[in-house]
Amino acid sequence: MTPSKFDVEKTDLTVGPYRVCPVPTGIFGLDGGAMFGTVPKVLWEKTNPPDEKNRIEMEARGLLLKSEGMNILIDTGNGKDFVAKYGEKLGNKFAEMYNIEDSGPSLLKSLAAHGLKPEDIHHVILTHLHFDHAGGATTEKNGKLVPTFPNAQYWIQKGNLETASHPNLRERASYYPANFQPLLDAGVLNVIEGEKEILPGISVLISNGHTQAQQMVKITDGKTTVLYCGDVVPTSTHVKIPWLMGYDLHPLTLMEEKQKFLSQAADQKWYLFFEHDPYCDAAVIEKSGHDFAVQKRFWL
């Protein structure tokens, strides 16, 4: 991993009954230009240096909420069984294109570090069904794709499931039935609609800028709040309103959403948890003129 150019503080974080635990699932690479859209390379390469193929390092980081008798996982990363899921040709191309590391952290290794097996997860909240968020939701067992977490209930927004089931040409390469059809077949996918509390102290907020009906996850006890940002704010360098990804379907909508959510986060000192930042887990932000800036970064 490239050494961080940021000062990052180590801290432990608990929200109500939940211990907040990052779950690294693996480093991969995406084109830096795609990750920063219209932002000039001379700006983004200062904080996210690219390799010889212009790919920047990305983490696929889930979040474990661990409490007495309850283990909740938010997003599942890429998943490692590409050939089993997508076929040999596509699976190998998939891993090569996105520079996915075979070694290093994985979803199950990271959970094991917390003393957990797949059977110990009770709920899995999926922000959306793009492969780098839902790839670990299913796995191959005895020649069949099944839910990775056999005792868990999964949660997704209705609008995102509909989009994943009938993807547009732009997103066809990001949505794969292998990542969600086994959940439907097993009857474990809870399809919800709109912003609501789905578990005690855990609610979802809706964004339609990156893709249709992505749900960010808000964890709060009234004093401390963590917002799992998903692809609304994928890394700490994306807290600036105009710093968007080329992958975002509706940039102007996303900018309006960022203005709304980040204003609340800055005013109320929420912890923003970043799914794709290889240099920190979370940050607290502040207003900076008409925009936002990172006040402090954290490893949790």
C-alpha positions as CSV (number, residue, x, y, z in Angstrom):
1,M,0.0,0.0,0.0
2,T,1.3,3.5,-0.8
3,P,2.3,5.4,2.3
4,S,-0.4,7.9,3.4
5,K,0.1,11.5,2.8
6,F,-2.3,12.3,5.7
7,D,-2.0,12.5,9.4
8,V,-4.3,9.8,10.7
9,E,-5.3,9.4,14.4
10,K,-6.0,6.0,15.9
11,T,-9.3,5.8,18.0
12,D,-11.8,3.3,19.2
13,L,-15.5,4.1,18.4
14,T,-18.6,2.8,20.1
15,V,-22.2,3.9,19.2
16,G,-24.8,2.9,21.7
17,P,-24.5,-0.9,22.0
18,Y,-22.4,-1.2,18.9
19,R,-18.6,-1.5,18.7
20,V,-17.7,0.0,15.3
21,C,-15.1,-2.3,13.5
22,P,-13.7,-1.8,10.0
23,V,-13.7,-4.9,7.9
24,P,-11.0,-4.7,5.1
25,T,-11.9,-7.0,2.3
26,G,-9.0,-6.3,-0.1
27,I,-7.1,-3.7,-2.1
28,F,-8.0,-3.2,-5.7
29,G,-7.3,-0.6,-8.4
30,L,-9.4,1.8,-10.4
31,D,-8.5,4.4,-13.0
32,G,-7.7,7.6,-11.3
33,G,-9.4,9.7,-13.9
34,A,-12.6,7.7,-13.6
35,M,-12.5,8.0,-9.8
36,F,-12.2,11.8,-9.9
37,G,-14.2,12.7,-13.0
38,T,-13.5,16.3,-14.1
39,V,-11.0,17.0,-11.4
40,P,-7.6,17.6,-13.1
41,K,-5.0,14.9,-12.5
42,V,-2.5,17.4,-11.2
43,L,-4.8,17.9,-8.2
44,W,-5.9,14.3,-7.4
45,E,-2.5,12.7,-7.9
46,K,-1.2,14.7,-4.9
47,T,-3.3,12.6,-2.6
48,N,-4.0,9.5,-4.6
49,P,-0.9,8.7,-6.7
50,P,-1.6,6.4,-9.7
51,D,0.4,3.4,-10.9
52,E,1.9,3.0,-14.4
53,K,-1.6,2.2,-15.7
54,N,-3.2,5.2,-14.1
55,R,-4.9,3.1,-11.4
56,I,-5.2,4.4,-7.9
57,E,-5.3,2.1,-4.8
58,M,-8.8,1.5,-3.4
59,E,-10.0,-0.4,-0.4
60,A,-13.2,-2.4,-0.4
61,R,-14.0,-1.9,3.3
62,G,-17.1,-3.2,5.0
63,L,-18.2,-2.2,8.5
64,L,-19.0,-4.6,11.4
65,L,-21.3,-3.4,14.2
66,K,-20.6,-5.8,17.0
67,S,-22.8,-6.0,20.1
68,E,-24.0,-8.5,22.7
69,G,-25.8,-11.1,20.7
70,M,-25.9,-9.2,17.4
71,N,-23.4,-8.9,14.6
72,I,-24.3,-6.6,11.7
73,L,-22.2,-6.3,8.5
74,I,-22.5,-3.3,6.1
75,D,-21.3,-4.2,2.5
76,T,-19.2,-7.2,1.6
77,G,-16.5,-6.1,-0.8
78,N,-15.6,-7.7,-4.2
79,G,-15.7,-11.3,-3.1
80,K,-12.8,-13.6,-4.1
81,D,-14.4,-16.4,-6.0
82,F,-14.6,-14.6,-9.4
83,V,-14.3,-17.7,-11.6
84,A,-17.0,-19.6,-9.7
85,K,-19.4,-16.6,-10.0
86,Y,-18.7,-15.2,-13.4
87,G,-17.1,-18.0,-15.4
88,E,-13.4,-18.6,-16.1
89,K,-13.1,-16.0,-18.9
90,L,-14.9,-13.1,-17.2
91,G,-13.6,-14.0,-13.7
92,N,-9.9,-13.9,-14.7
93,K,-10.4,-10.7,-16.7
94,F,-12.3,-9.2,-13.8
95,A,-9.5,-9.8,-11.3
96,E,-6.8,-8.5,-13.8
97,M,-8.7,-5.4,-14.9
98,Y,-9.3,-4.2,-11.4
99,N,-5.9,-5.2,-10.1
100,I,-7.4,-7.3,-7.3
101,E,-4.9,-8.6,-4.8
102,D,-5.0,-12.3,-4.1
103,S,-3.0,-11.9,-0.8
104,G,-3.7,-9.6,2.0
105,P,-7.1,-9.0,3.8
106,S,-10.3,-10.7,2.8
107,L,-13.8,-10.5,4.1
108,L,-13.6,-13.8,6.0
109,K,-10.1,-13.2,7.3
110,S,-11.2,-9.8,8.7
111,L,-14.2,-11.3,10.4
112,A,-12.1,-14.1,11.8
113,A,-9.9,-11.5,13.4
114,H,-13.0,-10.4,15.4
115,G,-13.6,-14.0,16.4
116,L,-16.5,-14.4,13.9
117,K,-17.5,-17.1,11.3
118,P,-20.0,-16.5,8.5
119,E,-22.6,-18.3,10.7
120,D,-22.2,-15.6,13.3
121,I,-23.5,-12.7,11.2
122,H,-27.2,-11.8,11.8
123,H,-27.7,-9.0,9.3
124,V,-26.0,-7.8,6.1
125,I,-27.0,-4.3,4.9
126,L,-26.0,-3.7,1.3
127,T,-25.6,-0.1,0.2
128,H,-26.2,-1.1,-3.4
129,L,-25.5,-4.1,-5.6
130,H,-22.4,-3.0,-7.6
131,F,-19.9,-5.8,-7.5
132,D,-17.4,-4.1,-5.2
133,H,-20.1,-3.7,-2.6
134,A,-22.1,-6.9,-2.9
135,G,-19.5,-9.3,-4.3
136,G,-19.0,-11.0,-1.0
137,A,-22.7,-11.5,-0.3
138,T,-22.7,-14.8,-2.1
139,T,-20.2,-17.6,-2.4
140,E,-19.8,-21.0,-4.2
141,K,-20.6,-24.1,-2.1
142,N,-20.8,-27.6,-3.6
143,G,-21.0,-26.2,-7.1
144,K,-23.8,-23.8,-6.3
145,L,-23.9,-20.1,-5.4
146,V,-25.4,-19.5,-2.0
147,P,-25.6,-16.7,0.6
148,T,-22.2,-16.3,2.3
149,F,-23.8,-15.8,5.7
150,P,-26.3,-18.6,6.1
151,N,-28.0,-17.2,9.2
152,A,-28.2,-13.6,8.1
153,Q,-31.0,-11.4,6.8
154,Y,-29.9,-9.2,4.0
155,W,-31.2,-5.6,3.3
156,I,-31.4,-3.7,0.0
157,Q,-33.5,-0.9,-1.5
158,K,-36.3,-1.9,-3.9
159,G,-35.2,0.7,-6.5
160,N,-31.6,-0.6,-6.5
161,L,-32.7,-4.2,-6.8
162,E,-34.8,-3.2,-9.8
163,T,-31.9,-1.4,-11.3
164,A,-29.6,-4.3,-10.8
165,S,-32.1,-6.8,-12.3
166,H,-32.5,-4.6,-15.4
167,P,-29.3,-2.6,-15.6
168,N,-28.8,0.2,-18.1
169,L,-25.9,0.1,-20.6
170,R,-23.8,2.3,-18.4
171,E,-24.0,0.1,-15.3
172,R,-24.2,-3.3,-16.9
173,A,-20.6,-4.1,-16.1
174,S,-21.2,-3.4,-12.4
175,Y,-24.3,-5.4,-11.6
176,Y,-24.2,-9.2,-11.7
177,P,-27.1,-11.5,-10.8
178,A,-24.6,-13.9,-9.2
179,N,-24.3,-11.3,-6.3
180,F,-28.0,-11.1,-5.5
181,Q,-30.1,-13.8,-7.2
182,P,-28.9,-16.5,-4.7
183,L,-30.2,-14.2,-1.9
184,L,-33.6,-14.0,-3.6
185,D,-33.7,-17.7,-4.2
186,A,-32.9,-18.4,-0.5
187,G,-35.6,-15.9,0.7
188,V,-33.2,-13.9,2.8
189,L,-33.2,-10.6,0.9
190,N,-35.4,-8.0,2.7
191,V,-36.4,-5.4,0.0
192,I,-37.3,-2.1,1.6
193,E,-38.3,1.3,0.2
194,G,-37.3,4.7,1.4
195,E,-35.5,6.2,4.4
196,K,-36.3,4.4,7.7
197,E,-34.9,2.8,10.8
198,I,-34.3,-0.9,10.0
199,L,-32.6,-2.0,13.2
200,P,-32.3,-0.3,16.6
201,G,-30.2,2.8,16.2
202,I,-29.6,2.0,12.5
203,S,-31.3,3.8,9.7
204,V,-30.8,4.2,5.9
205,L,-30.6,7.5,3.9
206,I,-31.2,7.4,0.2
207,S,-29.1,8.8,-2.6
208,N,-29.8,8.6,-6.3
209,G,-26.8,10.4,-7.7
210,H,-24.3,7.6,-8.0
211,T,-26.8,4.9,-8.9
212,Q,-30.5,4.5,-8.3
213,A,-31.6,4.0,-4.6
214,Q,-28.2,3.6,-2.9
215,Q,-28.7,3.5,0.8
216,M,-26.1,5.1,3.2
217,V,-26.3,3.7,6.7
218,K,-26.6,6.0,9.7
219,I,-25.7,4.6,13.1
220,T,-26.5,6.9,16.1
221,D,-27.2,6.9,19.8
222,G,-28.2,10.5,19.9
223,K,-24.7,11.6,20.9
224,T,-22.3,9.9,18.5
225,T,-23.2,9.3,14.8
226,V,-21.4,7.3,12.2
227,L,-22.4,7.6,8.5
228,Y,-21.4,4.8,6.2
229,C,-21.0,6.7,3.0
230,G,-20.8,4.0,0.4
231,D,-20.2,5.6,-3.0
232,V,-21.7,9.0,-2.1
233,V,-18.4,9.9,-0.6
234,P,-16.1,7.0,-1.5
235,T,-12.9,8.5,0.0
236,S,-11.9,11.3,2.3
237,T,-10.7,13.3,-0.7
238,H,-14.2,13.2,-2.1
239,V,-15.7,15.4,0.7
240,K,-15.4,18.4,-1.6
241,I,-18.7,18.9,-3.3
242,P,-17.5,19.0,-7.0
243,W,-15.1,16.1,-6.5
244,L,-17.2,13.4,-8.1
245,M,-16.5,10.1,-9.9
246,G,-16.9,9.5,-13.6
247,Y,-19.0,6.5,-12.6
248,D,-21.7,8.7,-11.0
249,L,-24.9,8.6,-13.1
250,H,-26.4,12.0,-12.1
251,P,-23.6,14.4,-11.0
252,L,-25.8,17.4,-10.3
253,T,-28.1,15.3,-8.2
254,L,-25.2,13.9,-6.3
255,M,-23.8,17.4,-5.6
256,E,-27.1,18.4,-4.1
257,E,-27.1,15.3,-2.0
258,K,-23.6,15.8,-0.8
259,Q,-24.4,19.4,0.2
260,K,-27.4,18.2,2.2
261,F,-25.7,15.2,4.0
262,L,-22.3,16.8,4.5
263,S,-23.9,20.0,6.0
264,Q,-25.5,17.8,8.7
265,A,-22.3,15.8,9.1
266,A,-20.2,19.0,9.6
267,D,-22.7,20.7,11.9
268,Q,-23.2,17.7,14.1
269,K,-19.7,16.3,14.0
270,W,-20.7,12.9,12.5
271,Y,-17.9,10.4,11.7
272,L,-17.9,9.7,8.0
273,F,-16.9,6.1,7.3
274,F,-15.2,5.6,3.9
275,E,-15.6,2.4,2.0
276,H,-12.8,3.0,-0.6
277,D,-10.2,5.1,1.1
278,P,-6.9,3.1,1.5
279,Y,-5.5,5.8,3.8
280,C,-8.0,6.1,6.6
281,D,-11.2,4.5,7.9
282,A,-13.2,7.6,8.8
283,A,-13.1,11.4,9.2
284,V,-14.7,14.3,10.8
285,I,-15.3,17.3,8.4
286,E,-15.8,21.0,8.7
287,K,-17.3,23.7,6.5
288,S,-14.7,25.5,4.3
289,G,-16.2,28.5,2.6
290,H,-19.0,27.2,0.4
291,D,-17.5,23.7,0.5
292,F,-16.2,21.1,3.0
293,A,-12.8,19.9,4.2
294,V,-11.5,17.1,6.4
295,Q,-10.9,18.2,9.9
296,K,-9.4,15.0,11.2
297,R,-8.8,11.4,9.8
298,F,-9.0,8.2,11.8
299,W,-8.1,4.6,11.9
300,L,-10.7,2.7,13.9
